[in-house]
Amino acid sequence: MEAQVISNETLVIEVERKKGSILGGIGRVFAFTFGGFGILISALLFVTIIGIFPAIGLFFMSLGLIYASLGKQAVKCPHCKKRHYVVKTAENMTCSKCRRLTVINWK
């Protein structure tokens, strides 16, 4: 992982994109599908008066499943060396510790 300086605060790093396994890809598809159906069911439950509270819980659990289905990879901040999990299609990240911008070039 080499760092190239764009400005005083911004660096460009090159990160090799790790390929996921087939089993992990199938799991992500199922998680995204169940999350989508959960959001639809929670929308239907929210219409009824009795189903409002279960709909709220189901909605947030479904959002969690959809978030878990996104492909992420660990990337270290070149400034402070803190590890962040970044979506594999992200073009940049802002470190939560040092608040500096880092541009990511995927290989």
LOTOR-758370 format. One record per atom (N, C-alpha, C): residue number from 1; atom name; x, y, z. Coordinates in steps of 0.1 Angstrom, whole numbers, plus 2048, in hexadecimal, padded with zeros to 3 digits. Layout:
BEGIN
(NUM; "CA"; (X; Y; Z))
...
This chain:
BEGIN
(1; "N"; (808; 7F4; 800))
(1; "CA"; (800; 800; 800))
(1; "C"; (809; 80C; 800))
(2; "N"; (80A; 813; 7F5))
(2; "CA"; (812; 81F; 7F3))
(2; "C"; (809; 82B; 7F5))
(3; "N"; (80E; 836; 7FA))
(3; "CA"; (806; 842; 7FB))
(3; "C"; (80C; 84D; 7F3))
(4; "N"; (804; 854; 7EB))
(4; "CA"; (808; 85F; 7E3))
(4; "C"; (801; 86C; 7E8))
(5; "N"; (808; 876; 7EA))
(5; "CA"; (803; 883; 7F0))
(5; "C"; (7FC; 88B; 7E5))
(6; "N"; (7EF; 88F; 7E7))
(6; "CA"; (7E8; 898; 7DE))
(6; "C"; (7EA; 8A6; 7E4))
(7; "N"; (7E7; 8A8; 7F1))
(7; "CA"; (7E8; 8B5; 7F7))
(7; "C"; (7EE; 8B2; 805))
(8; "N"; (7EE; 8BC; 80E))
(8; "CA"; (7F4; 8BA; 81B))
(8; "C"; (7EC; 8B0; 823))
(9; "N"; (7DF; 8AF; 822))
(9; "CA"; (7D7; 8A6; 82A))
(9; "C"; (7D2; 89A; 823))
(10; "N"; (7D2; 89A; 816))
(10; "CA"; (7CC; 88F; 80E))
(10; "C"; (7D7; 886; 808))
(11; "N"; (7D6; 879; 809))
(11; "CA"; (7DF; 86F; 804))
(11; "C"; (7D7; 866; 7FA))
(12; "N"; (7DE; 860; 7F1))
(12; "CA"; (7D8; 856; 7E8))
(12; "C"; (7DF; 849; 7EB))
(13; "N"; (7D7; 83F; 7EE))
(13; "CA"; (7DD; 831; 7F0))
(13; "C"; (7D8; 828; 7E6))
(14; "N"; (7E0; 81E; 7E3))
(14; "CA"; (7DC; 813; 7DA))
(14; "C"; (7DA; 806; 7E3))
(15; "N"; (7CE; 801; 7E1))
(15; "CA"; (7CA; 7F5; 7E9))
(15; "C"; (7C6; 7EA; 7E0))
(16; "N"; (7CB; 7DE; 7E2))
(16; "CA"; (7C7; 7D3; 7DA))
(16; "C"; (7B9; 7CD; 7DF))
(17; "N"; (7B0; 7CD; 7D6))
(17; "CA"; (7A2; 7C8; 7D9))
(17; "C"; (7A3; 7B9; 7DB))
(18; "N"; (79E; 7B5; 7E7))
(18; "CA"; (79D; 7A6; 7E9))
(18; "C"; (791; 7A0; 7E4))
(19; "N"; (792; 795; 7DE))
(19; "CA"; (786; 78E; 7D8))
(19; "C"; (780; 786; 7E3))
(20; "N"; (773; 787; 7E3))
(20; "CA"; (76B; 77F; 7EC))
(20; "C"; (769; 771; 7E8))
(21; "N"; (765; 768; 7F1))
(21; "CA"; (762; 75A; 7EE))
(21; "C"; (754; 759; 7E8))
(22; "N"; (752; 74E; 7E1))
(22; "CA"; (744; 74B; 7DC))
(22; "C"; (73A; 74A; 7E7))
(23; "N"; (73E; 743; 7F2))
(23; "CA"; (735; 741; 7FD))
(23; "C"; (731; 74F; 803))
(24; "N"; (73B; 758; 804))
(24; "CA"; (738; 765; 809))
(24; "C"; (72F; 76D; 800))
(25; "N"; (731; 76C; 7F3))
(25; "CA"; (728; 772; 7E9))
(25; "C"; (71A; 76E; 7EA))
(26; "N"; (718; 761; 7EC))
(26; "CA"; (70B; 75B; 7ED))
(26; "C"; (704; 760; 7FA))
(27; "N"; (70C; 761; 805))
(27; "CA"; (707; 766; 811))
(27; "C"; (703; 775; 810))
(28; "N"; (70B; 77D; 809))
(28; "CA"; (707; 78B; 807))
(28; "C"; (6FB; 78C; 7FF))
(29; "N"; (6F9; 784; 7F5))
(29; "CA"; (6EC; 784; 7ED))
(29; "C"; (6E0; 781; 7F5))
(30; "N"; (6E1; 777; 7FE))
(30; "CA"; (6D6; 773; 807))
(30; "C"; (6D4; 77E; 811))
(31; "N"; (6DE; 784; 816))
(31; "CA"; (6DC; 78F; 820))
(31; "C"; (6D5; 79B; 81A))
(32; "N"; (6D9; 79E; 80D))
(32; "CA"; (6D3; 7AA; 807))
(32; "C"; (6C5; 7A7; 803))
(33; "N"; (6C2; 79A; 7FF))
(33; "CA"; (6B4; 796; 7FC))
(33; "C"; (6AB; 796; 808))
(34; "N"; (6B0; 790; 813))
(34; "CA"; (6A8; 790; 81F))
(34; "C"; (6A6; 79E; 825))
(35; "N"; (6B0; 7A6; 824))
(35; "CA"; (6AF; 7B4; 828))
(35; "C"; (6A5; 7BC; 820))
(36; "N"; (6A5; 7BA; 813))
(36; "CA"; (69B; 7C1; 80B))
(36; "C"; (68C; 7BC; 80E))
(37; "N"; (68B; 7AF; 80F))
(37; "CA"; (67D; 7AA; 813))
(37; "C"; (679; 7AF; 821))
(38; "N"; (683; 7B0; 82A))
(38; "CA"; (680; 7B5; 837))
(38; "C"; (67B; 7C3; 837))
(39; "N"; (681; 7CB; 82E))
(39; "CA"; (67C; 7D9; 82D))
(39; "C"; (66E; 7DA; 827))
(40; "N"; (66C; 7D2; 81D))
(40; "CA"; (65E; 7D1; 818))
(40; "C"; (654; 7CD; 822))
(41; "N"; (657; 7C3; 82A))
(41; "CA"; (64D; 7BE; 834))
(41; "C"; (64C; 7C8; 83F))
(42; "N"; (656; 7CF; 843))
(42; "CA"; (655; 7D9; 84D))
(42; "C"; (64D; 7E5; 848))
(43; "N"; (64D; 7E8; 83B))
(43; "CA"; (645; 7F3; 836))
(43; "C"; (636; 7EF; 836))
(44; "N"; (633; 7E2; 833))
(44; "CA"; (625; 7DD; 834))
(44; "C"; (621; 7DD; 843))
(45; "N"; (629; 7D9; 84C))
(45; "CA"; (625; 7D8; 85A))
(45; "C"; (623; 7E6; 860))
(46; "N"; (62B; 7F0; 85B))
(46; "CA"; (62A; 7FE; 860))
(46; "C"; (61D; 804; 85D))
(47; "N"; (616; 7FF; 852))
(47; "CA"; (609; 805; 84E))
(47; "C"; (5FF; 801; 859))
(48; "N"; (600; 7F6; 85F))
(48; "CA"; (5F6; 7F2; 869))
(48; "C"; (5FA; 7F8; 877))
(49; "N"; (5F0; 7FA; 87F))
(49; "CA"; (5F3; 801; 88C))
(49; "C"; (5FA; 7F7; 895))
(50; "N"; (5F6; 7EA; 895))
(50; "CA"; (5FC; 7E0; 89E))
(50; "C"; (60A; 7DD; 89A))
(51; "N"; (60E; 7DE; 88D))
(51; "CA"; (61B; 7DA; 889))
(51; "C"; (625; 7E4; 888))
(52; "N"; (623; 7F0; 88E))
(52; "CA"; (62D; 7FB; 88D))
(52; "C"; (63A; 7F7; 895))
(53; "N"; (639; 7F3; 8A1))
(53; "CA"; (645; 7F0; 8A9))
(53; "C"; (64D; 7E4; 8A3))
(54; "N"; (647; 7D9; 89F))
(54; "CA"; (64F; 7CF; 898))
(54; "C"; (655; 7D3; 88B))
(55; "N"; (64E; 7DC; 884))
(55; "CA"; (653; 7E1; 877))
(55; "C"; (65F; 7E9; 879))
(56; "N"; (660; 7F1; 884))
(56; "CA"; (66C; 7F9; 887))
(56; "C"; (678; 7F0; 889))
(57; "N"; (676; 7E6; 891))
(57; "CA"; (681; 7DD; 894))
(57; "C"; (685; 7D5; 888))
(58; "N"; (67C; 7D0; 880))
(58; "CA"; (67F; 7C9; 874))
(58; "C"; (686; 7D2; 86A))
(59; "N"; (682; 7DE; 869))
(59; "CA"; (688; 7E7; 85F))
(59; "C"; (697; 7E9; 863))
(60; "N"; (69A; 7EB; 86F))
(60; "CA"; (6A8; 7ED; 873))
(60; "C"; (6B1; 7E1; 872))
(61; "N"; (6AB; 7D5; 874))
(61; "CA"; (6B2; 7C8; 872))
(61; "C"; (6B4; 7C6; 863))
(62; "N"; (6AB; 7CA; 85B))
(62; "CA"; (6AC; 7C8; 84D))
(62; "C"; (6B7; 7D2; 847))
(63; "N"; (6B7; 7DE; 84D))
(63; "CA"; (6C2; 7E7; 849))
(63; "C"; (6D0; 7E2; 84D))
(64; "N"; (6D1; 7DB; 858))
(64; "CA"; (6DD; 7D5; 85C))
(64; "C"; (6E1; 7CA; 853))
(65; "N"; (6D8; 7C2; 84E))
(65; "CA"; (6DB; 7B7; 845))
(65; "C"; (6E0; 7BD; 838))
(66; "N"; (6DA; 7C7; 833))
(66; "CA"; (6DE; 7CD; 826))
(66; "C"; (6EC; 7D3; 828))
(67; "N"; (6EF; 7DA; 834))
(67; "CA"; (6FC; 7DF; 836))
(67; "C"; (706; 7D4; 837))
(68; "N"; (703; 7C9; 83D))
(68; "CA"; (70C; 7BD; 83E))
(68; "C"; (70F; 7B7; 830))
(69; "N"; (705; 7B9; 827))
(69; "CA"; (707; 7B3; 819))
(69; "C"; (711; 7BB; 810))
(70; "N"; (714; 7C7; 814))
(70; "CA"; (71E; 7CF; 80C))
(70; "C"; (72C; 7C9; 80E))
(71; "N"; (733; 7C8; 803))
(71; "CA"; (741; 7C3; 804))
(71; "C"; (74A; 7CD; 809))
(72; "N"; (751; 7CA; 814))
(72; "CA"; (75A; 7D3; 81B))
(72; "C"; (768; 7CD; 81C))
(73; "N"; (772; 7D6; 81D))
(73; "CA"; (77F; 7D2; 81E))
(73; "C"; (786; 7DB; 828))
(74; "N"; (78F; 7D5; 830))
(74; "CA"; (797; 7DD; 83A))
(74; "C"; (7A2; 7E5; 833))
(75; "N"; (7A2; 7F2; 836))
(75; "CA"; (7AC; 7FB; 830))
(75; "C"; (7B2; 803; 83C))
(76; "N"; (7BF; 805; 83D))
(76; "CA"; (7C6; 80D; 847))
(76; "C"; (7C7; 81B; 843))
(77; "N"; (7C5; 824; 84C))
(77; "CA"; (7C7; 832; 849))
(77; "C"; (7D6; 835; 848))
(78; "N"; (7DB; 83B; 83E))
(78; "CA"; (7EA; 83D; 83D))
(78; "C"; (7EF; 848; 847))
(79; "N"; (7E6; 850; 84C))
(79; "CA"; (7EA; 85A; 856))
(79; "C"; (7EC; 855; 864))
(80; "N"; (7E2; 84D; 869))
(80; "CA"; (7E2; 849; 877))
(80; "C"; (7E2; 83A; 878))
(81; "N"; (7E1; 832; 86E))
(81; "CA"; (7E2; 824; 86D))
(81; "C"; (7D5; 81D; 874))
(82; "N"; (7CA; 825; 875))
(82; "CA"; (7BE; 81F; 87A))
(82; "C"; (7B7; 817; 86F))
(83; "N"; (7B2; 80B; 872))
(83; "CA"; (7AC; 802; 868))
(83; "C"; (79D; 806; 867))
(84; "N"; (799; 807; 85A))
(84; "CA"; (78B; 80A; 857))
(84; "C"; (786; 800; 84D))
(85; "N"; (779; 7FD; 84E))
(85; "CA"; (773; 7F4; 844))
(85; "C"; (76B; 7FC; 83A))
(86; "N"; (770; 7FB; 82E))
(86; "CA"; (76B; 803; 823))
(86; "C"; (764; 7FB; 818))
(87; "N"; (759; 800; 813))
(87; "CA"; (752; 7F9; 808))
(87; "C"; (75C; 7F8; 7FC))
(88; "N"; (75C; 7EC; 7F5))
(88; "CA"; (766; 7EA; 7EB))
(88; "C"; (765; 7F3; 7DF))
(89; "N"; (75A; 7FB; 7DE))
(89; "CA"; (758; 804; 7D3))
(89; "C"; (75B; 812; 7D7))
(90; "N"; (75F; 815; 7E3))
(90; "CA"; (761; 822; 7E8))
(90; "C"; (76E; 828; 7E2))
(91; "N"; (76D; 835; 7DF))
(91; "CA"; (778; 83C; 7D8))
(91; "C"; (780; 843; 7E2))
(92; "N"; (77B; 846; 7EE))
(92; "CA"; (783; 84D; 7F8))
(92; "C"; (77D; 84A; 806))
(93; "N"; (784; 84D; 810))
(93; "CA"; (780; 84B; 81E))
(93; "C"; (785; 857; 826))
(94; "N"; (77D; 85A; 831))
(94; "CA"; (781; 864; 83A))
(94; "C"; (784; 85D; 847))
(95; "N"; (78F; 85E; 84D))
(95; "CA"; (793; 857; 859))
(95; "C"; (78B; 85D; 865))
(96; "N"; (785; 854; 86D))
(96; "CA"; (77D; 859; 879))
(96; "C"; (786; 85D; 884))
(97; "N"; (793; 859; 884))
(97; "CA"; (79C; 85D; 88F))
(97; "C"; (7A3; 86A; 88C))
(98; "N"; (7A9; 86B; 880))
(98; "CA"; (7B1; 877; 87D))
(98; "C"; (7AA; 881; 874))
(99; "N"; (79E; 87D; 86F))
(99; "CA"; (796; 886; 866))
(99; "C"; (79C; 88A; 85A))
(100; "N"; (7A5; 882; 854))
(100; "CA"; (7AB; 885; 847))
(100; "C"; (7A6; 87D; 83C))
(101; "N"; (7A6; 883; 830))
(101; "CA"; (7A0; 87C; 824))
(101; "C"; (7AB; 874; 81E))
(102; "N"; (7A8; 868; 81A))
(102; "CA"; (7B1; 85F; 812))
(102; "C"; (7AA; 85A; 806))
(103; "N"; (7B0; 85C; 7FA))
(103; "CA"; (7AA; 857; 7EE))
(103; "C"; (7AF; 849; 7EC))
(104; "N"; (7A6; 840; 7E7))
(104; "CA"; (7AA; 832; 7E6))
(104; "C"; (7AA; 82E; 7D7))
(105; "N"; (7B5; 829; 7D2))
(105; "CA"; (7B5; 823; 7C4))
(105; "C"; (7B5; 814; 7C6))
(106; "N"; (7AB; 80D; 7C1))
(106; "CA"; (7AA; 7FF; 7C2))
(106; "C"; (7B2; 7F8; 7B6))
(107; "N"; (7B9; 7EE; 7B9))
(107; "CA"; (7C0; 7E6; 7AF))
(107; "C"; (7B8; 7DA; 7AA))
